Amino acid sequence: MNAYKYDSYCGIYCGACEILNAETEQDKERVAKMWGSTPDQVNCRGCKTDTLFINCANCKIRDCAQEKEAEFCIECDDYPCGIYKEWIGNAERVPHIKVTDANMKYIKNNGVEQWLNDQKTKWACPQCNANFAWYTQKCKKCKEDLRGIKDYENLSDQDIIF
């Protein structure tokens, strides 16, 4: 069986992914609408696994990193390359990617295990500690308002620095 892997080549935290966190059929239907897919496609264990959502399976960054045998884009001499810059250009449409550069720099300086521990805490409800995803508005467990606490919500496109 394919275990979950929460770090990514590009620096997003897969553990906060709507697709990876969709557990019920109702979740899968909601997430499928959100990402323009079908509920049966809402299945992923992280981009560094073999069980991938269709968008992750077709990711140019993933392909490039695997070809270069890099664990993270920041390890590449070409970082930030054209592929990465094109992808980060989608931050207006998918705002959670605004923090990827900062995440990769954190990983480089502190290690992936420390980053994963920090991310697990960051993506847990401050009231009840239940996990939540990038675009979750209210905690599913305690109904705590989660708007405004996510790191990407406080960044503008101008805050993305290479």
N, C-alpha and C positions, 0 to 999 in steps of 0.2 A: 504494500500500500504506500501511496505517495504522501509523505508528511507535509504539513504546512511549512512555508518558509516566508518570513515576514519582511526581510530586507529585499531590496531590488537593485538592479544595476544603475538606475537613474537617481536613486535617493528618495523615492517615495516609500512610505511605510505601508506595505501591503496589508498589515494587520488592521488598518482602518478603512479598508476597501469595502464599498457597498456590496460588491459581488461576492467577495470572499466571506463576508459576514451574513449573507442571505441564507437563512436556515429553513424558514417555512415556505410553503408554496405561495402564500400571500406576499412574503418578502421577495421571492423570486419574480413574481409577476410585477411588483412595484419597481424593482431594480431593472428588469428587462425593459419596461417602458422608459425609464430614465436614460438607459444607455442604447436604446434603439435596437434591442435584440429580442430573443424569445426566451421564455422561462427555462427551457431545457439547455440554453447556452450559459445560464447563470451558474457557473461552476468553475471555481478556480482555487488553487492552493498556494498561489504566489508565483511571480514570474520566473523564479529560479527553480521551478518544479516542472513536471510534465503534464500536470492538470491545469490547463490555462483557459481563461476567458478568451473569446475570439480576438478581441482587441489586443490583449497581451500576447497572444500567439503570433500576431502579425506586427509586433513592435520592432521597428528598425533599430532602436537602441538595444534591445535584447539581442537581436541578431548580431549586431556589431560587437557587443561585449563578449558574447559567446565565441565569436570568430577570433577575437583578440585575446581570449582567455582572461578577461578582466572581471573582477568581482564588482567593481564600481566604475562608472565613467571617469571619475576623478583620477583614476590610476593611469589613464591613457594620456600619452604625450600630446594628443590632438584636442584634449578637453579645453574649452568647450567647442566641440566640432559643429559642423553645419547641421548634422542630424539632431544633436542636442538643442541647438538654438532654434531649429524649426519646431521641435517638440515643445520647448518652453514658451514659444510664441502662442501656444494654445491656452495659456494661463487664464485668459479672460473667460474662456469657455469651461475650463476645468481648473478652478483656482487652487486646488490642493497641490498642484505642481509648482507653485510659487516658491515653496520652501526647499526644493530638492537640492539646490546648490549649497545652501546652508547646512542641510542634512549631510551631504557628502563631505563637506569640510569638517563637520563634527565627527563623523565616522573616521576620517583620516587622522584627526588629532586625538580621539578618545577611544577608538575601537568600536567595532560593530556590536559587540555584546552590551557595552554601556549604552550605546544609542538605542538598541532594541529595548533595554530596560526602561530608558527614559520615555520612549515612544509608548510602551505599554501603559505607563502611568499617565502620559499626556492624553491618550485616547480612552481613558476610563472616566466615567461620570464622577465629578467631584462630590456628589451627594451620596451615591450608593456603590460606586466602583464598578458598575456594569460597563462593559465595552461598548463603544459607539463608533460609527463610521463617519467619514469625511463630511457628509452633507446631512447628517442627522440633526434635526431641530430640537427634539425633546427625547430624553432618555426613555427607552422602551420600558424600563423597570420602574423607575420612580417618578417619571414625567418632569424631571428637572430641565429647565430651559438651557440648552447647550449652545445657543447662538452667542457669538462674540468671544468664545473661549478658545477657538481653534486658531492655531498659529498663522495659518494662511489668511484668515479673515482680517488680520491687522496689517497686511502688506498690500501695497499697490504694485502695479506692473513695474514701476520705476525702482522698486526696492530689490528687484532681481538683479544681482550683481555677479559678474564672472571674474 
